[in-house]
């Protein structure tokens, strides 16, 4: 006989309607400010999933609390936990290793950086931010949340990590302004040398150890301004800061086109700058290293890859709150093959398909995920997200030569028409 008794802790653990409304309507600041990054670091992974109820148990709830439960479990279903996939583990280990080494170095002229590449929806930003946020937690505990390099009597905020996005049209000046905006530092009416000096002072005053620059693929090496931005970032690497760059298909953008790949060290050595000084910041470019790591998608070409994908689906299944859900809803039968075919193993697309499908399952009253329901969910053109299997990312094509505009010949004298002589 099915137990229709609602567990006692369901009603006591369910947030009130006001608390649920505050969760939904609360403002989430962007990560590209100090306040926003600290909010992300402090609240990541804190959402408590709704209790699991069967359809029979749900019907025994008072109508008002039933609506509250539905709202809260919908929040649960669209906030899937960030699982540690086998692909993300490689990125996590590299970043952890690099941060551990760099924060223990003494008097090293230039610290090694990390470049995280991958195609759209592969989870680059989420993975990097999670690893670096965990590093900041450890760093703050180690130093009792006090900047070890602070000057006595100052009140500068301690920010071991700074996260910014590359400007859409990047120049050295706009890049400096973007970084200063993270700290809400003044930047108006400053010349470029003054901006660079202000950035360097902000890094020192706030105790920055890691600078994350997202969407670095916006830079193109065929623009002089973008090359200047790369030179400027190289100069920042000499300020006892670990630079972490993330972007789509970094090898294909040409950002590392001039670098030399060391197969034994598995790192990129950047070439010397034409100038040895960037607005007063010394650069020892020959000593610099970038470690490039590719964040891949799930692949089912090996038994280990298949099992990793199924384990990921099982983790999602355990998190979902659907009244008619059963064990194996996502992992049994042809469902794994179907989900792989729909998303091609891309973590972001898979999450969006499951989240939208769960909302549809609740709205339609089916309360279950199957292929017929997910067929109704459109997640976009998969072929624009990643290259086909076996295809190597193409190197950036040379800029096409601009075709010269032909001369306007409307008023040209083409001579007499056929059959007409000169008068």
LINMO-V694923 format. One record per residue. N is the residue number from 0. RES is the residue in one small letter. PHI is phi in degrees with one decimal (NA if undefined). OMEGA is omega in whole degrees, -180 to 180 (999 if undefined). BURIAL is I if it has 24 or more other ideal C-beta (glycine too) atoms within 12 Angstrom, else O. Layout:
((N & RES & PHI & OMEGA & BURIAL) (N & RES & PHI & OMEGA & BURIAL))
//
This chain:
((0 & x & NA & -177 & O) (1 & x & -72.9 & 179 & O) (2 & x & -80.3 & -180 & O) (3 & x & -101.7 & -179 & O) (4 & x & -74.9 & 178 & O) (5 & x & -78.2 & 177 & I) (6 & x & -53.0 & -174 & O) (7 & x & -60.7 & -176 & O) (8 & x & -78.6 & 179 & O) (9 & x & -66.8 & -179 & I) (10 & x & -72.2 & -180 & I) (11 & x & -72.6 & -179 & O) (12 & x & -89.3 & -179 & O) (13 & x & -76.6 & 179 & I) (14 & x & -58.9 & 177 & I) (15 & x & -70.4 & 180 & O) (16 & x & -60.2 & 179 & O) (17 & x & -66.1 & 180 & O) (18 & x & -66.0 & 178 & O) (19 & x & -66.2 & 178 & I) (20 & x & -62.3 & 179 & O) (21 & x & -66.4 & 178 & O) (22 & x & -63.7 & -177 & I) (23 & x & -74.1 & -172 & O) (24 & x & -92.8 & -177 & O) (25 & x & -63.7 & -179 & O) (26 & x & -79.3 & 177 & O) (27 & x & -107.4 & -178 & O) (28 & x & -66.5 & 179 & O) (29 & x & -66.2 & -179 & O) (30 & x & -71.1 & -175 & I) (31 & x & -83.5 & 170 & I) (32 & x & -131.5 & 179 & I) (33 & x & -59.3 & -180 & I) (34 & x & -63.1 & -179 & O) (35 & x & -65.9 & 179 & I) (36 & x & -64.8 & 179 & I) (37 & x & -65.4 & 176 & I) (38 & x & -64.2 & 178 & O) (39 & x & -62.0 & -177 & I) (40 & x & -63.7 & -175 & I) (41 & x & -80.1 & -174 & O) (42 & x & -109.7 & -178 & O) (43 & x & -62.0 & 177 & I) (44 & x & 73.5 & -177 & O) (45 & x & -91.9 & -179 & O) (46 & x & -68.2 & 180 & O) (47 & x & -84.7 & -179 & O) (48 & x & -62.7 & 176 & I) (49 & x & -66.0 & 176 & I) (50 & x & -63.5 & 180 & I) (51 & x & -88.8 & 179 & I) (52 & x & -126.7 & 172 & I) (53 & x & -83.8 & 179 & I) (54 & x & -62.7 & -180 & O) (55 & x & -66.2 & 178 & O) (56 & x & -66.3 & -180 & O) (57 & x & -62.1 & -178 & I) (58 & x & -68.8 & 179 & O) (59 & x & -82.9 & 179 & O) (60 & x & -70.7 & 171 & I) (61 & x & -58.8 & -174 & O) (62 & x & -55.4 & -178 & O) (63 & x & -63.8 & -179 & O) (64 & x & -74.1 & 176 & I) (65 & x & -62.9 & 178 & I) (66 & x & -65.7 & 178 & O) (67 & x & -63.8 & -180 & I) (68 & x & -64.2 & 179 & I) (69 & x & -62.2 & 180 & I) (70 & x & -63.1 & -177 & I) (71 & x & -70.8 & 179 & I) (72 & x & -74.4 & 173 & I) (73 & x & -66.9 & 174 & I) (74 & x & -62.3 & 178 & I) (75 & x & -63.6 & -175 & I) (76 & x & -69.9 & -178 & I) (77 & x & -97.6 & 175 & I) (78 & x & -121.4 & -179 & I) (79 & x & -65.4 & 180 & I) (80 & x & -67.6 & 178 & I) (81 & x & -82.7 & -178 & I) (82 & x & -85.7 & 178 & I) (83 & x & -83.2 & 180 & I) (84 & x & -76.6 & 179 & I) (85 & x & -63.2 & 179 & I) (86 & x & -70.6 & -178 & I) (87 & x & -69.9 & 180 & I) (88 & x & -61.9 & 179 & O) (89 & x & -63.1 & 178 & I) (90 & x & -65.1 & -178 & I) (91 & x & -61.7 & -179 & I) (92 & x & -63.5 & -180 & O) (93 & x & -64.6 & -179 & I) (94 & x & -64.9 & 179 & I) (95 & x & -60.1 & -180 & I) (96 & x & -64.5 & -178 & O) (97 & x & -67.7 & 180 & I) (98 & x & -67.2 & 179 & I) (99 & x & -62.8 & -179 & O) (100 & x & -71.0 & -174 & O) (101 & x & -66.1 & -178 & I) (102 & x & -75.8 & 177 & I) (103 & x & -106.8 & 179 & O) (104 & x & -75.7 & 178 & O) (105 & x & -129.6 & 176 & O) (106 & x & 58.2 & 173 & O) (107 & x & -87.6 & -174 & O) (108 & x & -63.0 & -178 & O) (109 & x & -145.8 & -180 & I) (110 & x & -86.2 & 179 & I) (111 & x & -68.9 & 179 & I) (112 & x & -114.0 & -179 & I) (113 & x & -127.5 & 174 & I) (114 & x & -116.9 & 179 & I) (115 & x & -107.5 & -177 & I) (116 & x & -114.4 & 178 & I) (117 & x & 170.6 & 180 & I) (118 & x & -88.5 & -176 & I) (119 & x & -59.7 & 177 & I) (120 & x & 69.0 & 180 & I) (121 & x & -84.3 & 178 & I) (122 & x & 88.7 & -178 & I) (123 & x & -64.4 & -176 & I) (124 & x & -63.2 & -179 & I) (125 & x & -62.1 & -179 & I) (126 & x & -66.9 & -179 & I) (127 & x & -63.3 & -178 & I) (128 & x & -64.0 & 179 & I) (129 & x & -64.1 & -178 & I) (130 & x & -66.2 & -177 & I) (131 & x & -71.7 & 176 & I) (132 & x & -63.3 & 177 & I) (133 & x & -65.2 & 176 & I) (134 & x & -61.4 & -179 & I) (135 & x & -63.2 & 176 & I) (136 & x & -57.1 & -179 & O) (137 & x & -65.9 & -179 & O) (138 & x & -64.8 & 180 & I) (139 & x & -66.6 & 177 & I) (140 & x & -64.9 & -179 & O) (141 & x & -62.7 & -176 & O) (142 & x & -109.8 & 178 & O) (143 & x & 54.5 & 177 & O) (144 & x & 61.9 & 180 & O) (145 & x & -115.2 & 177 & O) (146 & x & -66.9 & -177 & I) (147 & x & -64.5 & -179 & O) (148 & x & -103.0 & -177 & O) (149 & x & -71.2 & 178 & O) (150 & x & -91.3 & -180 & O) (151 & x & -54.6 & 179 & O) (152 & x & 93.3 & 179 & O) (153 & x & -93.8 & -178 & O) (154 & x & -123.3 & -179 & O) (155 & x & -66.5 & 177 & I) (156 & x & -65.0 & 179 & I) (157 & x & -88.6 & -177 & I) (158 & x & -134.0 & -179 & I) (159 & x & -62.6 & -177 & I) (160 & x & -126.8 & 173 & I) (161 & x & -124.3 & -179 & I) (162 & x & -120.9 & 177 & I) (163 & x & -138.6 & 174 & I) (164 & x & -109.7 & 179 & I) (165 & x & -60.7 & 177 & I) (166 & x & -58.4 & -179 & I) (167 & x & -59.8 & 173 & O) (168 & x & -115.8 & -170 & O) (169 & x & -84.6 & 168 & I) (170 & x & -134.5 & 176 & I) (171 & x & -55.2 & -179 & I) (172 & x & -69.4 & -179 & I) (173 & x & -66.5 & 177 & I) (174 & x & -66.8 & 177 & I) (175 & x & -62.8 & 180 & I) (176 & x & -62.9 & 179 & I) (177 & x & -61.1 & 179 & I) (178 & x & -66.9 & -180 & I) (179 & x & -66.0 & 178 & I) (180 & x & -64.0 & 177 & I) (181 & x & -59.4 & -179 & I) (182 & x & -94.0 & -174 & I) (183 & x & 57.2 & 179 & O) (184 & x & -86.2 & -179 & I) (185 & x & -65.5 & -180 & O) (186 & x & -141.8 & -178 & I) (187 & x & -73.8 & 174 & O) (188 & x & 61.8 & 178 & O) (189 & x & -104.9 & 175 & O) (190 & x & -76.6 & -180 & O) (191 & x & -60.3 & 177 & I) (192 & x & -57.9 & 179 & O) (193 & x & -68.9 & 178 & O) (194 & x & -64.2 & 180 & I) (195 & x & -61.9 & 179 & I) (196 & x & -65.5 & 178 & I) (197 & x & -65.3 & 178 & I) (198 & x & -63.5 & -180 & I) (199 & x & -60.2 & 179 & I) (200 & x & -68.7 & 178 & I) (201 & x & -66.0 & 177 & I) (202 & x & -58.8 & -178 & I) (203 & x & -70.7 & -175 & I) (204 & x & -66.6 & -177 & I) (205 & x & -95.0 & 177 & I) (206 & x & 67.9 & -178 & I) (207 & x & -70.4 & 176 & I) (208 & x & -111.8 & -177 & I) (209 & x & -134.8 & 173 & I) (210 & x & -119.2 & 177 & I) (211 & x & -97.9 & 175 & I) (212 & x & -118.2 & -178 & I) (213 & x & -89.7 & 178 & I) (214 & x & 57.0 & -179 & I) (215 & x & -67.8 & 179 & I) (216 & x & -66.5 & 175 & I) (217 & x & -66.0 & 178 & I) (218 & x & -78.6 & 177 & I) (219 & x & -129.9 & -174 & I) (220 & x & -71.4 & 180 & I) (221 & x & -84.1 & 175 & O) (222 & x & -103.4 & -180 & O) (223 & x & -61.9 & -180 & O) (224 & x & -61.8 & -180 & I) (225 & x & -66.2 & 176 & I) (226 & x & -64.8 & 177 & I) (227 & x & -65.2 & 178 & I) (228 & x & -63.9 & 178 & I) (229 & x & -62.2 & 177 & I) (230 & x & -63.2 & 180 & I) (231 & x & -65.0 & 178 & I) (232 & x & -63.1 & 176 & I) (233 & x & -61.7 & 178 & I) (234 & x & -66.6 & 179 & I) (235 & x & -64.0 & 180 & I) (236 & x & -67.4 & 176 & I) (237 & x & -90.4 & -178 & I) (238 & x & -106.8 & -180 & I) (239 & x & 61.4 & -178 & I) (240 & x & -126.9 & 174 & I) (241 & x & -91.2 & -178 & I) (242 & x & -96.6 & 178 & I) (243 & x & -119.4 & -180 & I) (244 & x & -107.1 & 176 & I) (245 & x & -129.3 & 180 & I) (246 & x & -178.4 & -179 & I) (247 & x & -84.7 & 173 & I) (248 & x & 49.0 & -178 & I) (249 & x & -57.5 & 179 & I) (250 & x & -59.5 & -179 & I) (251 & x & -78.2 & 180 & I) (252 & x & -80.9 & -179 & I) (253 & x & 88.3 & -180 & I) (254 & x & -62.9 & 179 & I) (255 & x & -104.9 & -175 & I) (256 & x & -62.0 & -177 & I) (257 & x & -88.7 & -178 & O) (258 & x & -81.2 & 177 & I) (259 & x & -111.1 & -177 & O) (260 & x & -88.4 & 177 & O) (261 & x & -98.4 & -174 & O) (262 & x & -64.8 & -178 & O) (263 & x & -69.5 & 180 & O) (264 & x & -85.5 & -178 & O) (265 & x & 50.4 & 180 & O) (266 & x & -148.5 & 179 & I) (267 & x & -101.7 & 175 & I) (268 & x & -99.2 & -177 & I) (269 & x & -82.7 & -178 & I) (270 & x & -74.7 & 179 & O) (271 & x & -64.6 & 176 & O) (272 & x & -73.4 & 176 & I) (273 & x & -65.2 & 175 & O) (274 & x & -111.7 & -177 & O) (275 & x & -97.0 & -178 & O) (276 & x & -147.5 & 178 & O) (277 & x & -114.1 & 177 & I) (278 & x & 50.7 & 175 & I) (279 & x & 92.3 & 179 & O) (280 & x & -96.4 & -179 & I) (281 & x & -69.9 & 178 & O) (282 & x & -127.1 & 174 & I) (283 & x & -111.3 & -170 & O) (284 & x & -63.9 & -177 & I) (285 & x & -65.2 & -179 & O) (286 & x & -88.3 & -171 & O) (287 & x & -78.9 & 177 & I) (288 & x & -137.8 & 168 & I) (289 & x & -116.0 & 175 & I) (290 & x & -102.4 & -177 & I) (291 & x & -98.5 & 177 & I) (292 & x & -131.2 & -180 & I) (293 & x & -100.1 & 175 & I) (294 & x & -91.4 & -173 & I) (295 & x & -94.5 & 176 & I) (296 & x & -103.4 & 175 & I) (297 & x & -67.3 & 176 & I) (298 & x & -130.2 & -177 & O) (299 & x & -113.4 & 180 & I) (300 & x & -89.0 & 179 & O) (301 & x & -133.1 & 176 & O) (302 & x & -57.2 & 179 & O) (303 & x & -65.3 & 178 & O) (304 & x & -66.5 & 178 & O) (305 & x & -62.9 & -179 & O) (306 & x & -65.7 & 178 & O) (307 & x & -63.0 & 179 & I) (308 & x & -67.3 & 179 & I) (309 & x & -64.6 & 178 & I) (310 & x & -61.8 & 178 & O) (311 & x & -65.2 & 178 & I) (312 & x & -63.0 & 179 & I) (313 & x & -65.0 & 177 & O) (314 & x & -62.9 & 177 & I) (315 & x & -65.7 & -177 & I) (316 & x & -59.4 & 180 & I) (317 & x & -67.4 & -178 & O) (318 & x & -86.3 & -175 & I) (319 & x & -70.3 & 178 & I) (320 & x & -123.2 & 176 & I) (321 & x & -122.7 & -171 & I) (322 & x & -64.7 & -179 & I) (323 & x & -103.1 & -179 & I) (324 & x & -67.3 & 177 & I) (325 & x & -135.6 & 179 & O) (326 & x & -65.6 & -178 & O) (327 & x & 89.0 & -178 & O) (328 & x & -57.7 & -179 & I) (329 & x & -106.5 & -171 & I) (330 & x & -114.6 & -177 & I) (331 & x & -110.8 & 179 & O) (332 & x & 65.7 & -178 & O) (333 & x & -94.9 & -177 & O) (334 & x & -61.4 & 178 & I) (335 & x & -58.3 & 179 & I) (336 & x & -64.6 & 179 & O) (337 & x & -64.6 & -179 & I) (338 & x & -65.6 & 176 & I) (339 & x & -65.8 & -180 & I) (340 & x & -66.2 & -179 & O) (341 & x & -72.0 & -172 & I) (342 & x & -113.1 & -177 & I) (343 & x & 57.0 & 177 & I) (344 & x & 79.2 & -179 & I) (345 & x & -81.7 & -173 & I) (346 & x & -59.6 & -177 & I) (347 & x & -64.6 & 179 & I) (348 & x & -67.1 & 178 & I) (349 & x & -61.9 & 179 & I) (350 & x & -62.0 & -180 & I) (351 & x & -66.4 & 179 & I) (352 & x & -63.6 & -179 & I) (353 & x & -68.4 & -179 & I) (354 & x & -63.4 & 179 & I) (355 & x & -65.1 & 178 & I) (356 & x & -64.7 & 179 & I) (357 & x & -66.4 & 177 & I) (358 & x & -62.0 & 179 & I) (359 & x & -65.8 & 179 & I) (360 & x & -63.8 & 178 & I) (361 & x & -71.9 & -177 & I) (362 & x & -64.2 & -178 & O) (363 & x & -83.5 & -178 & O) (364 & x & 83.7 & -180 & O) (365 & x & -75.9 & 173 & O) (366 & x & 54.7 & -178 & I) (367 & x & -159.7 & 178 & I) (368 & x & -104.5 & 173 & I) (369 & x & -143.9 & -174 & I) (370 & x & -65.8 & -178 & O) (371 & x & -65.2 & 178 & O) (372 & x & -70.8 & -178 & I) (373 & x & -68.9 & 176 & I) (374 & x & -61.8 & -179 & O) (375 & x & -80.2 & -176 & O) (376 & x & -94.4 & 178 & I) (377 & x & -100.9 & -178 & O) (378 & x & -116.8 & 174 & I) (379 & x & 102.1 & -178 & O) (380 & x & -77.1 & 180 & O) (381 & x & -65.5 & -174 & I) (382 & x & -71.1 & 177 & O) (383 & x & -93.3 & -174 & O) (384 & x & -94.9 & -176 & I) (385 & x & -158.1 & 179 & I) (386 & x & -75.1 & 176 & I) (387 & x & -61.8 & 179 & O) (388 & x & -57.6 & 176 & O) (389 & x & 82.1 & -179 & O) (390 & x & -92.2 & 179 & O) (391 & x & -84.9 & -180 & O) (392 & x & -57.2 & -177 & O) (393 & x & -72.1 & 175 & O) (394 & x & -71.6 & -176 & O) (395 & x & -61.1 & 179 & O) (396 & x & -72.7 & 177 & O) (397 & x & -66.1 & 180 & O) (398 & x & -55.4 & -179 & O) (399 & x & -67.0 & 179 & O) (400 & x & -68.9 & -180 & O) (401 & x & -70.9 & -179 & O) (402 & x & -72.0 & 179 & O) (403 & x & -69.1 & -179 & O) (404 & x & -73.9 & -179 & O) (405 & x & -65.5 & 180 & O) (406 & x & -71.2 & 178 & O) (407 & x & -69.5 & -176 & O) (408 & x & -108.7 & -177 & O) (409 & x & -60.9 & -176 & O) (410 & x & -95.8 & 179 & O) (411 & x & -69.0 & 175 & O) (412 & x & -85.4 & -177 & O) (413 & x & -92.1 & 179 & O) (414 & x & 84.7 & -177 & O) (415 & x & -69.3 & 177 & O) (416 & x & -69.2 & 179 & O) (417 & x & -58.5 & 178 & O) (418 & x & 84.8 & -180 & O) (419 & x & -119.0 & 178 & O) (420 & x & -94.0 & 176 & O) (421 & x & -71.2 & -175 & O) (422 & x & -72.3 & 999 & O))
//
